[in-house]
Amino acid sequence: MPDDQIVVTGASKGIGAAIARELATRGHQVVCLSRSGKAPAGYGISCDMTDETSVVAAFKEVASNGSVAGLVNNAGVHMGSPSATLQTSEFDQVMRLNATAVMIAAREVYPFLKNKGGVIVNIGSFFDKLGVPDSLAYCASKAAVGAMTRCLAVEWASAGINVMNVAPGYIETDLNRVFLAQENVKRWMSKRIPTGAPGKPADVAQLVAVLFGENIPFLTGETIYIDGAQGVNH
Ligand SMILES: NC(=O)c1ccc[n+]([C@@H]2O[C@H](COP(=O)([O-])OP(=O)(O)OC[C@H]3O[C@@H](n4cnc5c(N)ncnc54)[C@H](OP(=O)(O)O)[C@@H]3O)[C@@H](O)[C@H]2O)c1
């Protein structure tokens, strides 16, 4: 039976799959949650993170298989809409997966971490502090991830639980592949991103794996941006 498992949400592809692979390569036991239940490493559980009953059942299953060492709240969605015509249902849908599900998963993993410590890494975005056209819901949801990270870190420090927010810049995945392939976007990116181009899922995965690999109790509640310095570029 797997021991000291790390649960990665949205692990079937993209950044989540890279995180699952990187953690497994470094010797961690990985549990991959997604609607498809695909597991690029470790084992998979089919779970819709927007369905609370399904999330509660998934964490029960994980705990019945062994102890739990951490959680990566990675599942997320971006839906672009001009704010003037943004539908409330669309706003709710984005907030439900990107923000509410983060709260639910953290709450559900808490009982398994509280007496022995552990690490929760939320995947935010550098959009959390930017004004991005047609992205009101997404930006609001990722700002909420930063806020929840701070609140959870403060509340759960005495339980030995570290909570961090890893906030990527543009990373090429299915979420944005079509957008990033446009010639005008490529030209804009090469000028705007000081390192020259969007990052790769493996870049984010390495950072997340370091947070699990190093024991740094004093590092908690913070947002670490990984964006090729785009967010600080004048
Ligand atoms: N790509 C970027 O440029 C970028 C930048 C900053 C932040 N991020 C953040 O990084 C995270 C991962 O993004 P990505 O680019 O890797 O996205 P992606 O390639 O679209 O993958 C999304 C993952 O989430 C899962 N998922 C979607 N809805 C779900 C649900 N309701 N319940 C459970 N799992 C669900 C998908 O699996 P199933 O379809 O099998 O459910 C998939 O594994 C997101 O939080 C995103 O906001 C991405």
The ligand as an SDF file (V2000), in Angstrom:
LIG
                    3D

 48 52  0  0  0  0  0  0  0  0999 V2000
   -1.1440   27.0460  -18.6180 N   0  0  0  0  0  0  0  0  0  0  0  0
   -0.8820   28.2400  -18.1240 C   0  0  0  0  0  0  0  0  0  0  0  0
   -0.3700   29.1470  -18.8160 O   0  0  0  0  0  0  0  0  0  0  0  0
   -1.1840   28.5240  -16.6910 C   0  0  0  0  0  0  0  0  0  0  0  0
   -0.7080   29.7390  -16.1600 C   0  0  0  0  0  0  0  0  0  0  0  0
   -0.9840   30.0430  -14.8310 C   0  0  0  0  0  0  0  0  0  0  0  0
   -1.7100   29.1500  -14.0580 C   0  0  0  0  0  0  0  0  0  0  0  0
   -2.1660   27.9940  -14.5980 N   0  0  0  0  0  0  0  0  0  0  0  0
   -2.9360   27.1020  -13.7370 C   0  0  0  0  0  0  0  0  0  0  0  0
   -2.3450   25.8160  -13.7150 O   0  0  0  0  0  0  0  0  0  0  0  0
   -3.3620   24.8430  -13.4910 C   0  0  0  0  0  0  0  0  0  0  0  0
   -3.2770   23.7520  -14.5540 C   0  0  0  0  0  0  0  0  0  0  0  0
   -3.4700   24.3620  -15.8240 O   0  0  0  0  0  0  0  0  0  0  0  0
   -3.1050   23.6100  -17.1990 P   0  0  0  0  0  0  0  0  0  0  0  0
   -2.6350   24.6790  -18.1150 O   0  0  0  0  0  0  0  0  0  0  0  0
   -2.2510   22.4110  -16.9370 O   0  0  0  0  0  0  0  0  0  0  0  0
   -4.5720   23.1630  -17.6570 O   0  0  0  0  0  0  0  0  0  0  0  0
   -5.0600   21.9520  -18.5970 P   0  0  0  0  0  0  0  0  0  0  0  0
   -3.9510   21.4640  -19.4720 O   0  0  0  0  0  0  0  0  0  0  0  0
   -6.3220   22.4290  -19.2110 O   0  0  0  0  0  0  0  0  0  0  0  0
   -5.3680   20.8000  -17.5290 O   0  0  0  0  0  0  0  0  0  0  0  0
   -6.3960   20.9820  -16.6050 C   0  0  0  0  0  0  0  0  0  0  0  0
   -6.4480   19.7670  -15.6840 C   0  0  0  0  0  0  0  0  0  0  0  0
   -7.5250   19.9550  -14.7610 O   0  0  0  0  0  0  0  0  0  0  0  0
   -8.3990   18.8390  -14.8320 C   0  0  0  0  0  0  0  0  0  0  0  0
   -9.7600   19.2920  -14.5640 N   0  0  0  0  0  0  0  0  0  0  0  0
  -10.5010   20.1930  -15.2600 C   0  0  0  0  0  0  0  0  0  0  0  0
  -11.7220   20.3290  -14.7130 N   0  0  0  0  0  0  0  0  0  0  0  0
  -11.7400   19.5020  -13.6310 C   0  0  0  0  0  0  0  0  0  0  0  0
  -12.7140   19.1690  -12.6610 C   0  0  0  0  0  0  0  0  0  0  0  0
  -13.9350   19.7460  -12.6670 N   0  0  0  0  0  0  0  0  0  0  0  0
  -12.4070   18.2670  -11.7000 N   0  0  0  0  0  0  0  0  0  0  0  0
  -11.1900   17.6530  -11.6840 C   0  0  0  0  0  0  0  0  0  0  0  0
  -10.2190   17.9330  -12.5730 N   0  0  0  0  0  0  0  0  0  0  0  0
  -10.5000   18.8330  -13.5320 C   0  0  0  0  0  0  0  0  0  0  0  0
   -8.2120   18.2450  -16.2220 C   0  0  0  0  0  0  0  0  0  0  0  0
   -8.4590   16.8530  -16.2600 O   0  0  0  0  0  0  0  0  0  0  0  0
   -9.8800   16.1910  -16.7070 P   0  0  0  0  0  0  0  0  0  0  0  0
  -10.3040   16.8850  -17.9640 O   0  0  0  0  0  0  0  0  0  0  0  0
   -9.5400   14.7410  -16.8780 O   0  0  0  0  0  0  0  0  0  0  0  0
  -10.8090   16.4190  -15.5630 O   0  0  0  0  0  0  0  0  0  0  0  0
   -6.7090   18.4700  -16.4170 C   0  0  0  0  0  0  0  0  0  0  0  0
   -5.9920   17.4280  -15.7910 O   0  0  0  0  0  0  0  0  0  0  0  0
   -4.6890   25.6090  -13.4690 C   0  0  0  0  0  0  0  0  0  0  0  0
   -5.0520   25.8890  -12.1380 O   0  0  0  0  0  0  0  0  0  0  0  0
   -4.3660   26.8790  -14.2060 C   0  0  0  0  0  0  0  0  0  0  0  0
   -5.2170   27.9470  -13.8490 O   0  0  0  0  0  0  0  0  0  0  0  0
   -1.9240   27.6640  -15.8930 C   0  0  0  0  0  0  0  0  0  0  0  0
  1  2  1  0
  2  3  2  0
  2  4  1  0
  4  5  1  0
  4 48  2  0
  5  6  2  0
  6  7  1  0
  7  8  2  0
  8  9  1  0
  8 48  1  0
  9 10  1  0
  9 46  1  0
 10 11  1  0
 11 12  1  0
 11 44  1  0
 12 13  1  0
 13 14  1  0
 14 15  2  0
 14 16  1  0
 14 17  1  0
 17 18  1  0
 18 19  2  0
 18 20  1  0
 18 21  1  0
 21 22  1  0
 22 23  1  0
 23 24  1  0
 23 42  1  0
 24 25  1  0
 25 26  1  0
 25 36  1  0
 26 27  1  0
 26 35  1  0
 27 28  2  0
 28 29  1  0
 29 30  1  0
 29 35  2  0
 30 31  1  0
 30 32  2  0
 32 33  1  0
 33 34  2  0
 34 35  1  0
 36 37  1  0
 36 42  1  0
 37 38  1  0
 38 39  2  0
 38 40  1  0
 38 41  1  0
 42 43  1  0
 44 45  1  0
 44 46  1  0
 46 47  1  0
M  CHG  2   8   1  16  -1
M  END
$$$$
